[in-house]
Amino acid sequence: MTYDVAVVGAGAMGSAAARALAAAGREVVVLEQYPLGHDRGGSHGGTRLFRPAADDAELAAITEQARPLWRELEAESGETLFEVTGGIDFNVTAATVETFRALHATTGEVLTAAEASERWAGFRFSTPVLHQPGSGRLYADRTVKALQTVAARLGAEFRGQSPVAGLRRHNGLVELDVPGGAVRAAQVVVTAGCWAPRLLGGLVALPPFRVSQEQPRFFAPVSPELVWPSFVDQSVSSYGLFEEGSGVKVGLHATGPTVDPDTRDFQVEPERDAELIRYVESTFPGLDTGRTTANSCLYDNTPSGAFVIDRSGPITVAAGFCGSGFKFVPLVGQYVRDLVTGAAGVPERFRLSSHQR
């Protein structure tokens, strides 16, 4: 069968692209190598941070563009996907504080360490704290399911356990080799995360990806009275947030070991895991390191840390989200739609040419 668009990868980005393309009237099939909703990539799990960048004006503005799109998806799906809890950055430099004041004069505040400690006694602060009341948490598994439900309602077809062995251009179309025979499409969208470089080798000049297995942990609070905003410790690039039923998730960003996404064993790397626990002991007096559970997820990392969202001929790719792209999910769906339909609007920092400089 021939489709307008074949999307490879049914995680958050692929499902968002399917929803946006189906809403634009395109006939869409989504091909996923594992069962829908699997836990082998970067979209599974309970929660993610929603946080405008503290000191990057363009990224902060892009995050705010995504905010109303989350509310639109909630309205379409009937699900709660984004809860505002407030968010903080701490262990920041004086320069970051001044940049934050300029960028977030109307949406944020700078607190002294003492003021922040009164509000959030579970942390240990030694520098001013940047507070954004509009930050919060997103529900990851729930979002993927909501996107797929809405996309299917709009006519998109989802095929789980349909690995793409290869793709090629043929007679003005793109053919994708899947079990049961080839799927043909006028255009292809690759949102396959860590698997994108293998699939696109020789077809699209991607920057080199490093695939890492990240290993955050959930820690039990020492008291139910403690309040937990989402947070980023800029001194060590750690992050975290509270998740009901699991505890407070704390992770060290993009520090995990390099792995093969097909053969990783999901086991934590002991030295990095010990480093995380030591960090939590020194920074979070409100967390009990004796009551903790390890977690595992994949990052697809580009050298610059910037995402790849661009089109090359009939192939559009959205990948390399480096563990920080989830807050943009519905906006990335729109970016992909615009690339497929020929509209403009994708920021230059995400284009392939920006990765080749």
Residue pairs with C-beta under 8 A, 6 or more apart in sequence:
1 29
1 183
1 184
2 173
2 184
2 185
2 186
3 27
3 28
3 29
3 183
3 184
3 185
3 186
4 21
4 26
4 27
4 28
4 185
4 186
4 187
5 21
5 26
5 27
5 28
5 29
5 185
5 186
5 187
5 188
5 189
5 340
6 28
6 29
6 30
6 31
6 174
6 176
6 183
6 184
6 185
6 187
6 188
6 189
7 14
7 17
7 18
7 21
7 28
7 29
7 30
7 31
7 188
7 189
7 191
8 14
8 30
8 31
8 164
8 167
8 176
8 188
8 189
8 190
8 191
8 192
8 199
9 30
9 31
9 32
9 41
9 190
9 191
9 192
9 193
9 195
9 196
10 18
10 30
10 31
10 32
10 36
10 144
10 148
10 158
10 160
11 41
11 42
11 43
11 144
11 191
11 193
12 43
12 140
12 143
12 144
12 147
12 326
12 329
13 43
13 191
13 193
13 318
13 319
13 321
13 325
13 329
13 332
13 333
13 336
14 30
14 32
14 189
14 191
14 192
15 30
15 144
15 147
15 148
15 151
16 147
16 329
16 330
16 332
16 333
16 336
17 189
17 191
17 318
17 332
17 333
17 336
17 337
18 28
18 30
18 147
18 148
18 151
18 156
18 158
18 333
19 73
19 147
19 150
19 151
19 154
19 156
19 333
20 330
20 333
20 334
20 336
20 337
21 28
21 156
21 189
21 336
21 337
21 340
22 28
22 151
22 154
22 155
22 156
23 154
23 337
24 337
24 341
26 340
26 341
27 155
28 151
28 155
28 156
28 157
29 156
29 157
29 158
29 159
29 183
29 185
30 151
30 156
30 157
30 158
30 159
31 159
31 162
31 163
31 164
31 176
31 178
31 183
32 38
32 158
32 159
32 160
32 161
32 162
33 161
33 162
33 163
33 164
33 195
34 40
34 160
34 161
35 160
35 161
36 148
36 158
36 160
37 44
37 141
37 144
37 145
38 44
39 45
40 261
40 298
41 193
41 194
41 261
41 297
41 298
42 193
42 194
42 297
42 298
42 299
42 300
42 321
42 323
43 140
43 144
43 326
44 140
44 141
44 144
44 297
45 140
45 141
45 295
45 297
46 139
46 140
46 141
46 243
46 246
47 137
47 138
47 139
47 140
47 241
47 243
47 249
48 137
48 138
48 140
48 326
48 327
49 87
49 135
49 136
49 137
49 138
49 230
49 232
49 239
49 241
49 326
49 327
50 63
50 67
50 70
50 82
50 87
50 135
50 136
50 137
50 138
50 230
50 327
51 63
51 87
51 132
51 135
51 230
51 232
51 327
52 59
52 60
52 63
52 64
52 104
52 107
52 132
52 134
52 135
53 59
53 60
53 63
54 60
54 89
54 92
54 96
54 99
54 100
54 103
54 104
54 130
54 132
54 232
54 234
55 95
55 96
55 99
55 100
55 103
57 103
58 347
58 349
60 103
60 104
62 328
62 331
62 347
63 327
63 328
65 331
66 327
66 328
66 329
66 330
66 331
67 82
67 134
69 330
69 331
69 334
70 81
70 82
70 138
70 330
71 82
72 330
73 81
73 143
73 146
73 147
73 150
73 330
74 80
74 81
74 82
74 146
76 146
76 150
77 146
77 147
77 149
77 150
79 139
79 142
79 145
79 146
80 139
80 142
81 138
81 139
81 142
81 143
81 146
82 136
82 137
82 138
82 139
83 136
83 137
83 139
84 133
84 134
84 135
84 136
85 135
85 136
85 137
85 228
85 229
85 230
85 241
85 242
86 131
86 132
86 133
86 134
86 135
86 136
86 229
86 230
87 131
87 132
87 134
87 135
87 136
87 229
87 230
87 231
87 232
88 116
88 120
88 129
88 130
88 131
88 132
88 229
88 230
88 231
88 232
89 96
89 100
89 129
89 130
89 231
89 232
89 233
89 234
90 116
90 123
90 125
90 127
90 129
90 130
90 231
90 232
90 233
90 234
91 126
91 127
91 233
91 234
91 235
91 236
92 100
92 127
92 128
92 129
92 130
92 234
93 234
96 130
96 234
97 110
97 128
97 130
100 108
100 110
100 130
101 110
104 130
104 132
107 132
107 133
107 134
108 130
108 131
108 132
108 133
109 130
109 131
109 133
110 128
110 129
110 130
110 131
111 119
111 128
111 129
111 130
111 131
112 128
112 129
113 125
113 126
113 127
113 128
113 129
115 129
116 123
116 125
116 128
116 129
116 131
117 123
117 124
117 125
119 227
120 226
120 227
120 228
120 229
121 226
121 285
121 286
122 221
122 222
122 226
122 227
122 228
122 248
122 284
122 285
122 286
122 287
123 231
123 283
123 284
123 285
123 286
124 282
124 283
124 284
124 285
131 229
135 229
135 230
136 230
137 230
137 241
137 242
137 243
138 326
138 327
138 329
140 326
143 326
143 329
147 329
147 333
148 158
151 158
152 158
159 178
161 179
162 178
162 179
163 178
163 179
164 176
164 177
164 178
164 199
165 177
165 178
166 176
166 177
166 199
167 174
167 175
167 176
167 177
167 188
167 199
167 203
167 315
168 174
168 175
169 175
169 313
169 314
170 184
172 186
173 184
173 185
173 186
173 314
174 184
174 185
174 186
174 187
174 188
174 314
174 315
175 182
175 183
175 184
176 182
176 183
176 184
176 185
176 188
186 314
187 314
187 315
187 316
187 340
188 314
188 315
188 316
189 315
189 316
189 317
189 318
189 336
189 340
190 196
190 199
190 200
190 204
190 315
190 316
190 317
190 318
190 319
191 317
191 318
191 319
191 336
192 199
192 319
193 261
193 298
193 300
193 319
193 321
194 209
194 211
194 261
194 298
194 300
195 261
196 206
196 209
196 300
196 317
196 319
196 320
197 206
197 208
197 209
200 206
200 315
200 317
203 312
203 315
204 312
204 315
204 317
204 352
205 312
205 352
205 356
206 308
206 317
206 319
206 320
206 352
206 355
207 302
207 303
207 304
207 308
207 320
207 352
207 355
207 356
208 302
208 303
209 300
209 301
209 302
209 319
209 320
210 258
210 301
210 303
211 258
211 259
211 260
211 261
211 298
211 299
211 300
211 301
212 254
212 255
212 256
212 257
212 258
212 259
212 298
212 299
212 301
213 256
213 257
213 259
213 264
213 266
213 269
213 296
213 297
213 298
213 299
214 251
214 252
214 253
214 254
214 255
214 256
214 296
214 297
214 298
214 299
214 323
215 251
215 256
215 268
215 269
215 272
215 273
215 276
215 294
215 295
215 296
216 240
216 249
216 250
216 251
216 252
216 276
216 295
216 297
217 249
217 250
217 251
217 273
217 276
217 277
217 280
217 292
217 293
217 294
217 295
218 243
218 246
218 247
218 248
218 249
218 292
218 293
218 295
219 247
219 248
219 250
219 280
219 284
219 287
219 288
219 289
219 291
219 292
220 247
220 248
220 287
220 288
220 291
220 292
221 228
221 242
221 247
221 248
221 286
221 287
221 288
222 285
222 286
222 287
222 288
223 286
226 286
228 241
228 242
228 248
228 286
229 241
230 239
230 240
230 241
231 239
231 240
231 241
232 238
232 239
233 239
233 283
236 252
236 279
237 252
237 253
237 254
237 255
238 250
238 251
238 252
238 253
238 279
238 283
239 250
239 251
239 253
240 248
240 249
240 250
240 251
241 248
241 249
242 248
242 249
243 249
246 293
247 287
247 291
247 292
247 293
248 284
248 287
249 295
250 276
250 279
250 280
250 284
250 287
251 276
251 295
252 272
252 275
252 276
252 279
253 323
253 324
254 299
254 301
254 305
254 322
254 323
255 272
256 269
256 272
256 299
257 269
257 272
259 298
261 298
264 298
266 296
267 296
268 294
268 296
273 294
277 289
277 292
280 287
280 289
281 289
297 323
299 322
299 323
300 319
300 320
300 321
300 322
301 320
301 322
301 323
302 308
302 320
302 322
302 355
303 355
304 354
304 355
305 322
305 324
306 320
306 322
306 349
306 350
306 354
306 355
307 318
307 319
307 320
307 321
307 322
307 325
307 328
307 332
307 350
308 317
308 318
308 319
308 320
308 350
308 352
308 355
309 317
309 318
309 332
309 335
309 336
309 339
309 346
309 350
309 351
310 316
310 317
310 339
310 346
310 350
310 351
310 352
310 353
311 317
311 339
311 340
312 352
316 336
316 339
316 340
318 332
318 335
318 336
325 332
334 345
335 345
335 346
335 350
337 343
338 344
338 345
338 346
339 346
348 354
